Structure formats: C-alpha cells, structure tokens
C-alpha cells in the first residue's frame, strides 16, 4: 500500500491522562510502515469533562477527518472502544468503520464474586475516577447498540483475547458484529496483539464482511 493510498485512522486511548505513551508511539510507527496513518486524539478520561461534552467534541473531530479523508477508521483501545462505537452510532456514516481493542461496550449481569464491575473499573469514589468512561459504556449499551443498523455492524470488528484481567469477556461482544480473537492473555497483551494484527484485521476481516 503506497503512502498516497494509506488508510487513515483515529485512535482513542484507554483510561489515563491521554498523553501518548512510548508503546503507543511505537504502535503508530509500526502501523504507518504498513500503510495505516494514525492520529491519536488524546482523551483525558479523568479530566472531569462530561460524557456528553466529550462525545460531541469527538463527533466534531471525526466529521472533520471524514471530510478531509473521505473514509476513516476509528480504533478504540480499552475505554476508547465504547466511545468509538458511540460515534459510529451517532453518525451512521457508510465511510466510517470501527475496530475495538479489548473494550467494555455494555453491561451484563456479573456473579457476586466478580471484582470487575463497571463502577470499580471506573474508579468511582477515588482520585482516579472517570465518570465519563462509566457513562460512555452505559450509553453504548443502553442507547447505541440497540440502534445500530445492519450496515453499521458490518463496518465493525471487535478484537478480544483468550482471557482479560480487566474487562469481563461477555461485555466485549455485540450480537451480529464480527469478533476477532487474538492469542494473548491479559488486558495489555491483548491490546498489543490486536495492534500487531490490525493490518490483517483491516484487510482480511473488516473488508471481507
């Protein structure tokens, strides 16, 4: 794939300040060498910005990139996954695709002993709380997913690994959306393997649907 024919992607990071970490810089360079130009749209999930404000702001940025590029891939890592799906669900744009990497997209009933509740993983009640993440997942499950069209779902791929210590497996899937399983254990390793397989996922999974 030549540079002129590069695929353009927006990357939404997981929980944290949104500063581009070393491993993310390496991933962006890795993908650029394979014809995928990535813009990291920094999200500080702990800034106190409301979910509605964040969603509106990210929709505007997505529309600007779509207008400039013609087509666009949203890559949501971990907490960024529900945000990417919410944007797709708002725009229903045929030129917009989504890949989520080990992301909590909705809620399911969890056993009493399960420590990975949405409230706990959002760190509510601590200095690291992210109400916007909790609200993004709730909105995705309650509003976005029930209103996704067949065409929306055809432009989505969910990446998950063999086992995740942060995100319950059943919260990652969406009915009728293609799931691609990577050979990895753990949250971070699953995301890393998803990035490594992203060129294949785009060319042979997403575009084959």
N, C-alpha and C positions, 0 to 999 in steps of 0.2 A: 504494500500500500504506500503510495507516494505521499509526501507531505501535503501536496495540494489536495489529495483525496482523503486526508485524515478525518477520522471520526472525532467529533467534539463532545466532550463530557463535562458535566458539573459534578463535583464531589462534595457531599455533605458529610462532615465529620461526626464522630460519636461524642459522647459526653466529655466535657472538658472545656477549656478556655477557647478552643478553636485555633490556637497557634499551630502552624504547620510543623509537625514533628519530623525528626530525621527519617524515620521509616516511611512517612508519607511522602517526603521529598524523593526518597529512593523509588517508591512506587510510581510516582508521577513521571520520573525519568524512565523507568522501566516501560511504562505504557507508551510514552512518547516515541520510544525506539520502535514500537510495534504499531505505530500509526494512530494512536489514541491520544489526542491532545486534551489534557485535563486542567480545568480551572478549579482550584479549591476555594469554595465560598465559605469563609470562616464563620462558624457559629459558636458563640459562647453560650452554652446551654445553662450556665449559672449566672447569667448577667441580670436576671430578673425581668427580661423582656417577656411580655405576654405571648402566648402561643399565637393568638390572632394577629398580633403585630408581626411576629416572625414569619408566619405563613404568608401574609400579604406582601411582606418585603421579598421573600424568596420567590413568590409568584411573579413579581415585577422583574426580578433579575432573570428568571427563566424565560419570560417573554422577550426580554431584550436580547438574550442569547439566541433564542429561536429566530427572531427577526434577522439577526446578523448571520447566523449559520445555516438556517433553513431546516436543519434537523438537529436533534440534541438527545444525548443520553444523560439521565440522572443516575448517579451512583450514590446510594445512601449506605454508609457504614454504621452498623450498630444503631445508635439512636437516630442517625440520619436517615434510616430506612423508612420509618413511618412518615417523615417529612416529605421524602421523595414521592411516596405513594399518594400522600395528600395533595401534592401539587398536580400530579397526573389526574387525580380525581376531580380537581377543580377545572383543569383546562380541557381535558378530553381531546387533546391535540394529536392528530394522526402522525405528526412528525416528532413526537416525544415518546421516548422509551425509558424504562426504569429497570435497574438491577439493584437489589438489596443484598447486603452482605451481613449475614448473621444478625438480623434485626427483629426486634419485638414489634409486631404490626397490629396486634389486637390482644385481648384478654381471653383466657379460658379458665374454667374452674380448676383450682390447684388443690392438691391434698394438704391437710393441715400442717404437715411437716415441711412443706416446700418453703424454703427461705427466699426464693427469687420472686417475691411479689412485686408488682409494678411500683407500689409505694416505696418499698425498701430499695429497689434498684434505682429509683429516682432520688433517693437520699432525702426524702421529705423529713423535715424536722432536724436537719443537720446543717452545718455551714456550707455543705456542698449540694444543697437541694436544687433540683431542676423541675419546677412546676411545669415549665414549657414542654419538657420531654413527656411527663405524665399526661399532659393534656393532648399532646400530639398523638400518642398511642391510643388514648380514649377516643379522640376524634376519628382516627383512622379506622378503628374497629366499629364504632357506632354510626358514623356518617359516611365515610369514604368507601369502605369496602362494600357495603350493601348497594352502593350506587355506581360501582364500576361497571362499564359496559363490556360486552364480549370483546370488542375491539381493544379496549384498554388492557384487558387481561392478556391479550395476545402480544402486547408490547412490553410484557413484564417477565422477569426471571428472578426467582428467589434463590439465593445461594445459602446453603447451610451445611454444617459439617456433621461428623459422626456423633459428637457429643459437645455440649456447650455448658460451661460452668456459670454463665451469667444470664443467658436467655433460655427460658423453657422452650423446648423444641416445638410444641404444639402452638406456640404463639407466633411462630415464624411463617406459617403456611397460610395461603389463601386458596380457597376452592377454585379449581379450574385455571390456576396460574402455575406455569411450569416451575418445578423445583430442581435445582442442580446441586447434588451433594458432593462436597469436596472431601478428600481423605485427610481429615485432621481432627484432633481432639483439642478442646479448649476454645475460648472465645477469640483471643488474639490470633492464635494459629489458624483458626477457621477463616478469619478476615484476610490474613496474609495469603493463605492458599487461594481464596476467592479472587484476590487481586492478581495473583500469578496466573490463574486460569481465565481471567477476564477476556483476553483476546479470543480465546477459544469459545467462551460463552457467548460473546457478541456475534461471532462469525458463524457458529455451528448450532447454537441453541436458540438464541433470541431471533436471529434472522431465518431460522428454519421453521418457525411456528406458522 
